Amino acid sequence: MPTKRCPKCLSETYIRTILYGMPMEQPDPAIYTLGGCVIFDDMPKYECIECGWKGSRSELRKASRAQ
């Protein structure tokens, strides 16, 4: 996948994968953000820690191709 770019603020450095559930160890904050332990099928996969946007892989692809 090309560089992940936030569709809202266009940041390339603040996109994190949202990790759901109860991790055994503290995840690397440069890669992950915690999403809680309640999980549904339509939960967002990514979050921008700069502006708070949350969304899917397809939304990231659209933003990355637009630039």
Secondary structure, 3 states (H helix, E strand, C coil): CCCCCCCCCCCCCCEEEEEECCCCCCCCCCCEEEEECCCCCCCCCEEECCCCCEECHHHHHHHHHHC
